Amino acid sequence: MRLTLPTLVAVLAIPGLASAIPASCPPAAKQSYTSLLPSCPILQRNGVALPRDEIAQVLATLPNTIPGDTAALADIEHIRATISRYAIAIDGRNFPVLDTVFTTDAQANYSEVGYMDGVEEIKAKLQAGLAPFALTQHNMGTSVIQLCREQGDGVESSQSLSAVSVTYVLATHFPAPSTGWPGVISPLNVAVVPVMYQDSWAREVDCHGSVAWKIKGRYLLYQGLLIGSVPGQ
């Protein structure tokens, strides 16, 4: 059986990922490798993405190693899968799936789309921003994921497991559906945008021990000029 994009997105929307910890849940046990991690860097300034040279400098200060722990590898793979889940949800126009990608109180700045506070506003503004386009395809490319420790109020004993990631994205936007087969459209009628996502992450564990990694902060940096055209411009 061949899965279409809407079918695949519907599958992704099936409940099963961990949700935020209810108030009645006991605190989740800390991962054994957390103490081996560097402190989390800040990937934004005043709610704006860092320029490329600063991002490169931030990454240069982090160790190019990960703990030799299967739990650490699993956490990294979960983050990588969530980055891809975002692309499939966006391109499939199933915005409720973003509840499994972003924390409830996530903050994001997509530049032209604007600043967004909370997953509900993220869903609403992304849906409105993509409305002029018949189709999109987000190709997630080069990606660096760093597990790290986040301190609470600067207190050593309240350090918790977190992560940051930087991902290159080539986002292709089609203002109108193609005609014929396999489908032909003029390059002038396609908008291609090279960007970088700078993400900070939160690890959520429910009362059953199920784990979900979600984005708590996303800041978009344009990597180059827009290729093609945008409807109405």
C-alpha positions as CSV (number, residue, x, y, z in Angstrom):
1,M,0.0,0.0,0.0
2,R,1.3,3.4,-1.0
3,L,0.9,6.2,1.6
4,T,0.0,9.7,0.4
5,L,1.3,12.7,2.3
6,P,-2.1,13.5,3.9
7,T,-2.3,9.8,5.1
8,L,1.3,9.9,6.5
9,V,0.6,13.2,8.3
10,A,-2.6,11.7,9.8
11,V,-0.5,8.7,11.0
12,L,1.9,11.2,12.7
13,A,-1.1,12.8,14.4
14,I,-2.0,9.6,16.2
15,P,-1.7,10.1,20.0
16,G,1.1,8.2,21.7
17,L,3.9,10.7,22.2
18,A,4.4,11.9,25.7
19,S,2.6,15.1,26.8
20,A,3.7,17.7,29.3
21,I,4.0,16.3,32.9
22,P,0.8,16.7,34.8
23,A,1.0,18.3,38.2
24,S,0.3,15.0,39.8
25,C,3.2,13.3,38.1
26,P,6.3,12.6,40.3
27,P,9.6,14.3,39.0
28,A,11.2,12.3,36.2
29,A,14.5,10.5,37.0
30,K,17.5,12.3,35.6
31,Q,19.5,10.7,32.8
32,S,22.7,9.2,34.2
33,Y,24.8,10.9,31.5
34,T,23.5,14.5,32.2
35,S,26.4,15.5,34.4
36,L,28.9,14.8,31.6
37,L,27.3,17.4,29.3
38,P,28.3,21.0,28.7
39,S,26.1,23.9,29.7
40,C,23.5,24.9,27.1
41,P,24.5,27.9,24.9
42,I,21.9,30.6,24.1
43,L,21.1,30.5,20.4
44,Q,19.3,33.9,20.1
45,R,19.7,37.5,21.2
46,N,16.6,39.5,22.2
47,G,14.5,37.0,20.4
48,V,16.4,37.2,17.1
49,A,18.5,34.4,15.5
50,L,22.3,34.7,15.8
51,P,24.2,35.4,12.6
52,R,26.1,32.6,11.0
53,D,29.6,33.6,12.2
54,E,28.3,33.6,15.8
55,I,26.6,30.3,15.5
56,A,29.8,28.8,14.1
57,Q,31.7,30.2,17.1
58,V,29.1,28.8,19.6
59,L,29.4,25.4,18.0
60,A,33.2,25.6,18.1
61,T,33.1,25.9,21.9
62,L,31.1,22.8,22.3
63,P,32.7,19.3,22.5
64,N,32.5,17.2,19.4
65,T,31.7,14.1,21.4
66,I,28.6,12.6,23.0
67,P,28.4,10.3,26.1
68,G,28.9,6.7,25.3
69,D,25.4,5.9,26.5
70,T,22.6,4.3,24.6
71,A,20.1,6.7,26.3
72,A,22.0,9.7,24.9
73,L,22.0,8.2,21.4
74,A,18.2,7.6,21.7
75,D,17.6,11.2,22.8
76,I,19.6,12.5,19.8
77,E,17.6,10.3,17.4
78,H,14.3,11.4,19.0
79,I,15.3,15.1,18.4
80,R,16.3,14.3,14.8
81,A,12.9,12.6,14.2
82,T,11.0,15.5,15.6
83,I,12.9,17.9,13.3
84,S,11.7,15.7,10.4
85,R,8.2,15.4,11.8
86,Y,7.9,19.2,11.6
87,A,8.6,19.2,7.9
88,I,6.1,16.5,7.1
89,A,3.4,18.2,9.2
90,I,3.9,21.6,7.6
91,D,4.0,20.2,4.1
92,G,0.9,18.1,4.8
93,R,-0.9,21.1,6.3
94,N,-1.7,19.2,9.4
95,F,-1.0,21.9,12.0
96,P,-2.4,20.0,15.0
97,V,0.7,17.7,14.7
98,L,2.8,20.7,15.8
99,D,1.5,20.0,19.4
100,T,3.9,17.1,19.3
101,V,6.8,19.3,18.0
102,F,6.6,22.4,20.1
103,T,6.1,22.8,23.9
104,T,2.9,24.5,25.0
105,D,4.8,27.7,25.9
106,A,7.2,27.6,23.0
107,Q,8.5,30.9,21.5
108,A,9.5,31.4,17.9
109,N,10.6,34.1,15.5
110,Y,10.2,33.3,11.8
111,S,11.2,36.8,10.7
112,E,8.7,37.6,7.9
113,V,6.0,35.5,9.6
114,G,6.8,37.3,12.9
115,Y,7.3,36.5,16.5
116,M,5.1,33.8,18.0
117,D,4.4,33.1,21.7
118,G,2.9,29.7,22.5
119,V,2.2,26.7,20.3
120,E,-1.4,27.9,19.5
121,E,0.0,31.2,18.0
122,I,2.7,29.2,16.2
123,K,0.1,27.0,14.5
124,A,-2.2,30.0,13.6
125,K,0.6,32.2,12.1
126,L,2.3,29.4,10.2
127,Q,-1.1,28.3,8.7
128,A,-1.8,31.9,7.7
129,G,1.7,32.5,6.3
130,L,1.5,29.3,4.1
131,A,-2.0,30.0,2.9
132,P,-0.9,31.7,-0.4
133,F,1.0,28.6,-1.4
134,A,-0.6,25.5,-3.0
135,L,2.3,23.2,-2.0
136,T,5.6,23.4,0.0
137,Q,8.5,21.1,0.5
138,H,10.9,21.6,3.4
139,N,14.2,19.8,2.9
140,M,16.0,19.4,6.2
141,G,19.7,19.2,5.5
142,T,22.9,19.8,7.6
143,S,22.0,19.4,11.3
144,V,24.0,19.6,14.5
145,I,22.4,18.4,17.8
146,Q,24.0,19.0,21.1
147,L,22.7,17.6,24.3
148,C,23.4,20.0,27.2
149,R,22.7,20.9,30.8
150,E,20.3,23.7,31.7
151,Q,20.6,25.3,35.1
152,G,17.6,26.5,37.1
153,D,18.2,29.9,38.7
154,G,21.9,29.1,38.5
155,V,21.6,26.4,41.1
156,E,23.9,23.4,40.5
157,S,21.5,20.9,42.0
158,S,18.6,21.9,39.7
159,Q,20.5,21.3,36.4
160,S,18.4,19.4,33.9
161,L,18.8,17.7,30.6
162,S,18.2,19.9,27.6
163,A,19.5,20.3,24.0
164,V,20.1,22.8,21.2
165,S,20.2,22.2,17.5
166,V,21.0,24.0,14.3
167,T,19.5,22.8,11.0
168,Y,19.8,24.0,7.5
169,V,16.6,24.1,5.5
170,L,15.8,24.6,1.9
171,A,12.1,25.6,1.8
172,T,10.4,25.4,-1.6
173,H,7.1,27.1,-2.1
174,F,4.8,26.5,-5.0
175,P,2.1,29.3,-5.4
176,A,0.0,27.1,-7.8
177,P,-0.3,23.4,-8.3
178,S,1.6,21.9,-11.3
179,T,-0.4,20.6,-14.3
180,G,0.1,17.4,-16.3
181,W,2.4,14.6,-15.3
182,P,4.9,14.6,-13.7
183,G,4.0,18.2,-13.5
184,V,5.8,21.3,-14.9
185,I,6.0,24.8,-13.5
186,S,8.2,27.8,-14.4
187,P,11.1,28.4,-12.0
188,L,9.8,32.0,-11.9
189,N,6.7,30.8,-10.2
190,V,8.5,28.9,-7.4
191,A,9.9,30.5,-4.3
192,V,13.0,28.8,-2.8
193,V,14.3,30.1,0.5
194,P,17.5,28.8,2.2
195,V,17.2,29.2,6.0
196,M,18.6,28.0,9.3
197,Y,16.5,26.9,12.3
198,Q,18.2,27.6,15.6
199,D,16.3,25.5,18.2
200,S,16.4,24.9,21.9
201,W,14.7,21.8,23.3
202,A,12.8,20.5,26.3
203,R,12.5,16.8,27.3
204,E,9.1,15.9,28.6
205,V,8.3,12.7,30.4
206,D,4.7,11.6,31.3
207,C,3.5,9.5,34.3
208,H,4.0,6.4,32.3
209,G,7.6,7.1,31.5
210,S,7.1,7.9,27.8
211,V,9.5,10.6,26.5
212,A,9.0,13.4,24.1
213,W,11.5,16.0,22.9
214,K,9.9,19.3,21.9
215,I,11.1,22.6,20.7
216,K,10.8,25.4,23.3
217,G,12.5,28.1,21.2
218,R,12.9,28.4,17.5
219,Y,14.7,31.3,15.7
220,L,14.9,31.4,11.9
221,L,17.9,32.9,10.1
222,Y,17.8,33.6,6.3
223,Q,20.9,32.0,4.8
224,G,20.7,33.7,1.4
225,L,18.4,35.5,-1.0
226,L,15.0,34.3,-2.0
227,I,15.0,32.5,-5.4
228,G,11.9,33.0,-7.6
229,S,8.8,35.0,-6.6
230,V,6.2,35.2,-3.9
231,P,2.5,35.7,-4.7
232,G,1.5,39.4,-4.5
233,Q,5.0,40.7,-4.6
